[in-house]
Amino acid sequence: MGRMSCALVIPALNEEGAIGEVVGGFAALLRSEGEPWLDEIVVADNGSVDATAEVARRAGASVVPAPQRGYGNACIAGLAHLAARRGGPPDVVAFADGDGANVPEELPDLLRPLERGEAELVIGSRVRRGDDDALTLPQRFGNRFATLLFRRLYGVVATDLGPFRAIRWGILVGLGMNDRDYGWTMEMQVKAAKAGVRTVEVDVSNKARTAGQSKVSGTVRGVVGAGYKILRTLVVYR
């Protein structure tokens, strides 16, 4: 019996300085000995005005356009590509950032609980192993507050809303994801909790971005917008 198939979606906006190294790191898992962990890397170009798409393509990714800005829009575009591919969608889809914060070699750690049937959704938690300078103080506070509220409202213990995650394809489709921007990760966890999806956290590293500017922590608008959308998502689906 072969290893479950997995594809990776990387939303990216103006990440030409980092995306080549990011894709290259994950591409090593496409070529791993024996049965590979990945069968495709998809970069969803979220309207970049730099060479993000070209650099990602040269590094080995399938690049799909997602011109309407928003993290959720980019994820949705990547998933649409996977749903329409000739061989059909993968068993599992993983998500990672395009800024170099995630460690490609840790993706198998997210996938093993799914492969063993221990979970249907795996969240990479940055709390214990993340670099001190990888998240700003407002991000740390907001993450802590959101996860505590999540536990209070839905009875689910969580430490992070980290973007580095993996989920069974059929489960994700069943969740009916709608959010188009900052609320995507929170929506997934909230809907999974309401649906009784078996979810586990796995400790992962988190590095400071290697190039470019964060679309969330890099601007006041980003910080406020992300915080508002996350808290709104927690309440709306209650």
DAKACOR-V861192 format. One record per run of one state. SS is the DSSP state (~ for helix, > for strand, _ for the rest). FROM is the first residue (numbers start at 0). LEN is the number of residues. If there is no record, write none. Layout:
[[SS	FROM	LEN] [SS	FROM	LEN]]
This chain:
[[_	0	5] [>	5	7] [_	12	6] [~	18	12] [_	30	9] [>	39	6] [_	45	6] [~	51	8] [_	59	2] [>	61	4] [_	65	5] [~	70	14] [_	84	7] [>	91	6] [_	97	6] [~	103	12] [_	115	5] [>	120	5] [_	125	4] [>	129	1] [_	130	6] [~	136	18] [_	154	10] [>	164	4] [~	168	7] [_	175	8] [~	183	12] [_	195	3] [>	198	5] [_	203	2] [>	205	1] [_	206	13] [~	219	17] [_	236	2]]
